[in-house]
Amino acid sequence: MATPTETPTTAPEEPDPFYYDYNTVQTVGMTLATILFLLGILIIISKKVKCRKADSRSESPTCKSCKSELPSSAPGGGGV
């Protein structure tokens, strides 16, 4: 027979703070990666489209980075 001091006491179990639902973590991660990837592609494409429009007009200051990459579009027409 067990005495009252030998009976095991059970503490109420708390949820494990380090438990992760890996399926949800993977789904959210892939969704965010896809959104950021597409956003990056959209930004790159939008800058190239803006530069093409600016190159077709005469001396527009809207896209200085494109004009610095293309020496023939510099004011004077000379190269670097």
SERO-4910 file (N, C-alpha, C, O; in steps of 0.05 Angstrom, whole numbers):
BEGIN
 pado doro    nc1    nc2    nc3   cac1   cac2   cac3    cc1    cc2    cc3    oc1    oc2    oc3
  Met    A     16    -24      0      0      0      0     17     25      0     39     26     11
  Ala    A      7     45    -13     21     70    -15     11     90      6    -13     91     12
  Thr    A     30    103     17     22    124     37     16    149     22     23    152     -1
  Pro    A      2    168     35     -6    193     21     19    209     10     16    224     -9
  Thr    A     42    205     22     65    220     13     77    207    -12     93    220    -26
  Glu    A     70    183    -18     81    169    -41     63    172    -66     72    163    -87
  Thr    A     40    183    -64     23    185    -87     34    207   -106     41    228    -97
  Pro    A     35    200   -131     46    220   -150     27    244   -153      3    240   -156
  Thr    A     38    267   -154     22    291   -159     27    300   -187     50    300   -196
  Thr    A      6    306   -201      9    315   -228      2    345   -230    -18    354   -220
  Ala    A     21    359   -242     17    388   -246      0    391   -271      2    375   -290
  Pro    A    -16    412   -273    -31    417   -297    -12    422   -321      7    437   -318
  Glu    A    -17    409   -343      1    411   -366     -5    437   -381    -27    443   -388
  Glu    A     17    451   -387     15    475   -402     22    468   -431     38    450   -436
  Pro    A     11    482   -450     18    477   -478     48    483   -483     58    503   -472
  Asp    A     61    467   -499     89    471   -505     92    496   -523     81    497   -545
  Pro    A    107    516   -514    110    541   -529    127    537   -555    127    554   -572
  Phe    A    141    514   -557    158    509   -580    146    489   -599    160    477   -615
  Tyr    A    120    486   -598    107    468   -617     99    484   -641     86    505   -639
  Tyr    A    106    474   -665    100    488   -689     84    469   -708     90    446   -710
  Asp    A     64    480   -720     50    465   -741     65    470   -766     61    490   -780
  Tyr    A     83    451   -773    101    455   -795     88    458   -822     98    471   -840
  Asn    A     65    446   -825     50    449   -850     41    478   -855     44    488   -877
  Thr    A     31    490   -833     23    518   -835     47    537   -839     46    556   -855
  Val    A     69    531   -825     93    548   -827    104    546   -856    112    566   -868
  Gln    A    104    522   -868    113    519   -895     95    533   -915    105    546   -934
  Thr    A     69    531   -911     50    544   -929     53    574   -928     53    587   -949
  Val    A     54    585   -905     57    614   -902     83    624   -913     85    644   -926
  Gly    A    105    609   -908    131    616   -918    132    616   -949    143    634   -961
  Met    A    121    595   -961    120    594   -990    103    616  -1002    109    627  -1023
  Thr    A     81    623   -989     63    644   -998     78    671   -997     77    686  -1017
  Leu    A     91    676   -975    106    702   -973    129    703   -993    134    724  -1004
  Ala    A    143    681   -996    165    680  -1015    155    686  -1044    168    700  -1059
  Thr    A    132    674  -1051    121    678  -1077    112    707  -1081    118    719  -1103
  Ile    A    100    719  -1061     91    747  -1063    115    765  -1066    115    783  -1083
  Leu    A    136    761  -1050    159    778  -1051    174    775  -1078    184    794  -1089
  Phe    A    175    750  -1088    188    745  -1113    173    760  -1136    186    773  -1152
  Leu    A    147    757  -1137    132    770  -1158    133    801  -1155    134    815  -1175
  Leu    A    134    811  -1131    136    840  -1126    163    850  -1137    165    871  -1149
  Gly    A    184    834  -1132    211    842  -1142    211    842  -1173    222    861  -1185
  Ile    A    200    822  -1185    198    821  -1214    182    845  -1225    190    857  -1245
  Leu    A    160    851  -1212    143    874  -1220    159    900  -1218    156    917  -1236
  Ile    A    174    904  -1197    190    928  -1194    211    930  -1216    215    952  -1228
  Ile    A    225    908  -1222    245    908  -1243    233    915  -1270    244    931  -1285
  Ile    A    210    902  -1276    197    907  -1302    187    935  -1304    189    948  -1325
  Ser    A    176    946  -1282    165    973  -1283    187    994  -1287    183   1014  -1301
  Lys    A    211    989  -1276    233   1008  -1281    242   1006  -1310    249   1027  -1321
  Lys    A    243    983  -1321    252    980  -1349    231    993  -1368    239   1005  -1388
  Val    A    206    990  -1362    185   1002  -1379    186   1032  -1377    183   1046  -1397
  Lys    A    190   1043  -1353    192   1072  -1350    216   1083  -1365    214   1104  -1377
  Cys    A    238   1068  -1365    262   1077  -1379    258   1077  -1409    267   1094  -1423
  Arg    A    244   1057  -1419    239   1056  -1448    222   1079  -1457    226   1091  -1478
  Lys    A    202   1086  -1441    185   1109  -1447    201   1135  -1447    198   1153  -1463
  Ala    A    219   1137  -1427    235   1161  -1424    256   1163  -1447    262   1185  -1456
  Asp    A    266   1141  -1457    285   1141  -1478    273   1150  -1505    286   1161  -1522
  Ser    A    247   1144  -1508    234   1151  -1533    228   1181  -1535    226   1192  -1557
  Arg    A    226   1194  -1512    222   1223  -1512    249   1237  -1512    270   1225  -1509
  Ser    A    248   1263  -1516    273   1278  -1516    281   1287  -1488    265   1299  -1474
  Glu    A    305   1281  -1480    317   1289  -1454    298   1292  -1431    293   1314  -1421
  Ser    A    287   1270  -1422    269   1270  -1399    285   1263  -1374    299   1242  -1374
  Pro    A    284   1278  -1353    299   1272  -1328    287   1251  -1311    295   1247  -1288
  Thr    A    266   1236  -1321    253   1217  -1304    269   1192  -1298    265   1179  -1278
  Cys    A    288   1186  -1316    303   1161  -1312    333   1166  -1316    344   1159  -1337
  Lys    A    345   1178  -1296    373   1185  -1298    391   1160  -1298    412   1160  -1311
  Ser    A    383   1139  -1284    399   1115  -1283    402   1102  -1310    423   1091  -1316
  Cys    A    380   1102  -1326    382   1090  -1352    400   1106  -1371    415   1095  -1387
  Lys    A    398   1132  -1369    414   1149  -1386    444   1147  -1379    460   1150  -1397
  Ser    A    450   1143  -1353    478   1139  -1346    489   1113  -1356    513   1110  -1361
  Glu    A    472   1093  -1360    481   1067  -1370    484   1068  -1400    500   1052  -1411
  Leu    A    470   1086  -1414    472   1087  -1443    487   1112  -1451    476   1134  -1451
  Pro    A    513   1110  -1457    529   1133  -1464    519   1148  -1489    524   1172  -1491
  Ser    A    507   1134  -1508    498   1148  -1532    475   1167  -1527    471   1185  -1544
  Ser    A    461   1164  -1505    438   1182  -1500    447   1207  -1484    430   1223  -1476
  Ala    A    473   1210  -1478    482   1233  -1463    480   1258  -1481    480   1256  -1505
  Pro    A    477   1281  -1468    473   1305  -1484    498   1311  -1500    516   1320  -1486
  Gly    A    505   1309  -1520    529   1313  -1536    533   1289  -1553    548   1290  -1573
  Gly    A    520   1267  -1547    521   1243  -1563    547   1228  -1561    550   1207  -1574
  Gly    A    567   1237  -1546    593   1223  -1545    593   1201  -1525    576   1200  -1507
  Gly    A    611   1183  -1527    614   1161  -1509    632   1169  -1485    642   1191  -1484
  Val    A    635   1150  -1467    652   1155  -1443    680   1150  -1449    697   1153  -1431
***
